[in-house]
Amino acid sequence: MSLGDRTTDETPGLDASSSDLILTEVIDGQILIIRINRPERRNAFDGATAHALEEAIDDFDADDSLRCAILTGSDIVFSAGQDLIAAARGDMGVTERRGAFGMMAQPPSKPVIAAVEGHALAGGLELCLACDLIVSSRTATMGLPEAARSLVAIGGGCFRLPKRIAYHIAIELILTGKTWPATRFAELGLVNKLTEPGQALTAALELAREVCAAGPLAVRASKQIAAHAQDWTDDDAWHEQMKYVAALHDSEDLHEGLRAFAEKRPPVWKGR
């Protein structure tokens, strides 16, 4: 799956990669847009789509010039989750290494922003929970309807959602299978930014540019520390965080950040 090398300042029309299931494009030379492209199945995942997303995430992680990714769907639906018709014939949206949808069990080491229009349901919401930031249209809807169908949200929904919002609110959503508007999730602190319909990707690009303005080594280390924080006691955290910070010690970017501050100018990051 080629990431391409186009650079533009405008929200693009995305070009198909080697797999039409996942479309990718590079913006500003450092932001990767990843679009789920199964409109006929409401962007639901089968095995091929999961492997295509895993490939895009692998390429994003491996390319040091890419500092932030945006995961999005169409203007009508972000993702309806697992393709149940495919599941009925044993075709699950899972990969061996990164897990559900090729991302949920092992998200990339760099930040990912979910840009949501329409529905983000079941695995669609779980995919958002595997991202670091969520930008959503105010008319979008989100939920975990699995229990209402005698299913279980095993793509992270049952354990990630109670870590992101209050337990009693999360468990209501999990046990009832309700869907709520994105405005409600913004009130609960799960959605970072609300936009007018059709503007989620544009707002996500603005947020991605803010992320890219920070030092890339520091951003990656900070994400990893935050991702592991709930697994550590405070005593453990003092020691464990240092293995992620080690790459910054005596790095060119650290010295550049200090010089730029002293010289009152924007820093020029090299990622090393």
N, C-alpha and C positions, 0 to 999 in steps of 0.2 A: 504494500500500500504506500504509494508515494505521497509525501507530505507537500511536495511542490515547493516553490521558492517565491511565489508572488508576494509582493508587499503593497499594501494599499491603506489609505486612511479612511476608507468608507466601508460600511457593512457590505460584504460581498454577496454575490450570487455564487454558491459553492459549485465547484466542478467535481464530477465523479472521479473517484480514485479507481484502483484496480478492482475494488469491490464496491458495487453500487449500494450496498447495504449501509455502509458508513462512508460519509463524505468528509473530507478534510481540507483545510486551507490555512495557510500561515498569514497572519496580519502583522504589520509593522516589523516583520522579521523576527518576532519573539512571542507572539500569541498564536496558539493553535486552536482553530475552531473545529470541533468534531460534531457532525450532524448525523443523528439516527435517521435512516431513510428507508422505512418500510411503510409508506402511507396506506397501502392496501390492507395492512394488518395493524393499523393504528400504532405503528412503531413498536410493536411487541417483538420480543426476542425469541428466536430459535437458535440452534447451535451455530449455524453459519454467521448469524449476526453477532453472537457473543465472541466468536473467534475474530471477526473483523474488528470489533471494538478493542479486544485485547491487543491486536496488532498495532492499532493506532496508539494505544496507551504505551505499549513497548517503545514505539518510535519516539513518542513524546518524551519519555523518561531518558532515552538514550541520546537525544539531541540537546547539547548544552546551550545552543542558541535559543531554544524555546524555554520560556520562563513561566508561562501560565497557559492553561487550556480552558476552553469554554465548551461544555457539553450541552447540546440543544437538540430539539426535534423540529417539528413543523409549527406553523402558526395555529394549528388545530389541536395537536396533541404532542406532548413531550414523549411519553411512553405509557402504554397500557400494561406493561409488565411482561410476564412470560406469555408467549403465544400458546394458548391452551389447545388449539387444534394440533399444533406441532407436538405438544406434550403428550397428547392422546396417542400419538404414534411413537412415543419414546424419544422425541427430538427435543431435548432440554437446552435452554439457553445458558449453558455452563461450560467453562473451560477448566482444564486440569490445574492450571497454575494460578490464574487470577480469580477463579471461581465464578459465581453467578454473573452473567452478562459480560464476562471477561474483564471485570473491574472490581466488583463489590468486596471480595475477600482480600484483594491486594491492590488498593488504589495506588496511583503513581506517587513518587516522592515529592513531586512539585505540585503547586496548587491547581485545583480544578474548580471552576465556577459552573453551576447548573443554571442555564437560562431557560425558563419554563413558560411556555404558552399552552393553553388548553389543559388537558388532563395529565397529571402525574400520579398514576394509581398503581397500587400493589408494587411490583418490581420497579415501576417508574418512580415512585416515591423513595424506594430503597436505593435506587441509583442516585437520586438527589442526596440521600444521606451518606453516600460514599464520596460525595464532593465536599469541598471545604467551605464554599459559599453558595448561596442560592439567590438568584434574581428572578422575580416572577411577575408576570402580568397580574394585575389585580382581579382579572376575571378567570384566572386559572383555578382548578380544583385539585386537591390532593387527598390521598387516603390510602388505607391498607384494608381493602375489602375481603381479604383472604378468609377470615373466620366466618363470615357470612356465607361462604361457599364450602365450609368444612375443610379449609386449607389453613396452613400456617405460614406466616411471613418469615421464611427462613433465609431471606437475602439480606439480613441485618436489621429488618424493621423492628422485630421484637426486642432486640437488645440495644440498637443504636438510638431509636426514638426516645426511650426513657432517659437516655443520657443527655439528650439535647433539649428536651422540654420537661416540665414537671411530671412526675410519675403518674399521678392520678389523671392528668389530662391525656398522657400518652396511652395509658392502659384502657381508657374509654375508647379511644380510636381503634386500638388493637383488638379489643374484645367485641366491639359492636360492628366493625367493618364500615363505619360511617365515612363519608367523604365531606371535607370541609373546604371552604373557599380559601384561597391564598391569603386573603386579608386576615383571616383568623390565625393562620400560621405566622404571619408577620407580627401580629399582636403577641404571640407566644415566643417570639424571638428566633424562630427557625428560618424565616425568610429575611435576608439582609436588606433587599430593596424591592419595592413594589413599583410597577410601571403601568402605563396605559397599555391596552392591547396592542400587540405588534411591536412593542418597544423593548422587550426583555433582552434580546441579543445586543441591541445598541447600548443599553445600560450595563450589560455584562462586560462589553468591551471597555467602557469607561472605567469600570472597577478593575478589570484586568490590567489596564494601563497604570492604575495606581499601584497595583501589586508589582508591576515590572519596574516602577520607579525606585523601588527598594533594592537593596543589595541581594543578588540572586543566591549567593551562598548562605546569607543570613535567613532569607525566606525559606529555603529548603530545610535548614537546620531547625528553624522555629516551628515549621509545620510538623516535623517528625517528633519534636519534644511535645507539642500540644497533642498530637495523636496518641502518644503513649502516656500522657499525664494521668489519666484515670486508672492506669494499671500500676502506678507507683505510689508508695507512701512518700511523704515529704522527705524523710531521711534518705530513701532510695533515689529520689529525684535529683538531689544535689550531685550525686555521683553519676547517675545514668545519663543525665542531659549532656555531660561533657563529651561523650563519644560522638555526639552529633555536632558539637561546637568545634571539635578538634580541627576540622578542615578550614575553619576561619582563622586559626592562629597564624599570625605572620603572613596572611594572604595579601595579595595585591589589593583586593577590594577593601580589606580592613584599612589599609594605609590610605587608600584613595578616599574612603568615607571620612576619615579624620582630616585629611588635607582639604577636601572640599568644604567641610564644615568651617575650618579655620579661614579658608579663603572666600567664604560666603558665595559659593558657586554650586551648580548642580553637579553631582558626582558622575563620573563616566565609568560604569562597571565593566569588568572583563570576565567575571565569573571564575576568577582564579586568585 
